[in-house]
Amino acid sequence: MQSSGLEKEILVKIANYKMPFGKYSGRALIDLPEHYVVWFYNKGLPKGELGELMGWLYEIKLNGLESLVRPLKNDIN
């Protein structure tokens, strides 16, 4: 099964997008602790692109798929 370019683009963003604020400011989204992502998900995700990426990140972490995203760090095409 071949993934779409959009899916890879989202995964690459999750691997490289830096958290812009808070306790984990400057850390790549994929490196955020699971409990922090779950807290955000339950509290309410931010608006815009960050919220969309964190929604995807929640599903990735919930399903234990971080190992598929980490190799994409710095894979900016």
Legacy VTK file of the C-alpha trace (Angstrom):
# vtk DataFile Version 3.0
C-alpha trace
ASCII
DATASET POLYDATA
POINTS 77 float
0.000 0.000 0.000
1.418 3.346 -1.007
0.815 6.424 1.134
-0.240 9.699 -0.379
2.086 12.682 -0.540
-0.239 14.540 1.818
0.048 11.835 4.487
3.840 11.874 4.302
3.824 15.681 4.427
1.750 15.576 7.628
4.011 12.962 9.217
7.140 14.939 8.289
5.576 18.047 9.843
4.779 16.156 13.050
8.377 14.945 13.183
9.840 18.426 12.700
7.266 21.022 13.832
8.395 22.688 17.057
5.943 23.250 19.895
5.624 27.064 19.907
4.709 27.588 23.574
4.390 26.057 27.017
6.463 23.697 29.077
7.775 21.871 26.005
8.358 24.920 23.806
10.924 24.214 21.082
10.522 20.442 21.235
9.457 18.554 18.089
5.833 17.430 18.318
6.778 13.765 17.986
8.972 14.153 21.077
6.200 15.512 23.296
5.323 13.181 26.180
2.169 11.167 25.608
0.528 12.430 28.812
0.939 16.030 27.571
-0.648 15.229 24.204
-3.545 13.410 25.904
-4.030 16.359 28.267
-4.227 18.764 25.309
-6.593 16.457 23.458
-8.942 16.306 26.452
-8.633 20.015 27.285
-9.052 21.170 23.680
-6.538 21.289 20.871
-5.193 24.645 19.697
-6.743 26.228 16.616
-5.170 26.025 13.178
-2.315 23.919 11.899
-0.892 23.158 15.341
-4.221 21.731 16.496
-4.570 19.625 13.361
-1.063 18.235 13.769
-1.654 17.528 17.453
-4.843 15.656 16.545
-2.816 13.417 14.251
-0.113 13.152 16.940
-2.696 12.007 19.489
-3.723 9.138 17.201
-0.084 8.242 16.502
0.792 8.113 20.205
-2.442 6.342 21.152
-1.589 3.576 18.690
2.132 3.370 19.542
3.283 4.471 16.086
5.967 6.990 17.104
8.703 4.731 15.727
7.264 5.235 12.234
7.454 9.031 12.514
10.794 9.582 14.294
12.880 8.548 11.240
11.263 11.457 9.354
12.901 14.096 11.572
14.706 16.590 9.359
13.317 14.846 6.235
12.055 18.080 4.740
11.409 17.701 1.008
LINES 1 78
77 0 1 2 3 4 5 6 7 8 9 10 11 12 13 14 15 16 17 18 19 20 21 22 23 24 25 26 27 28 29 30 31 32 33 34 35 36 37 38 39 40 41 42 43 44 45 46 47 48 49 50 51 52 53 54 55 56 57 58 59 60 61 62 63 64 65 66 67 68 69 70 71 72 73 74 75 76
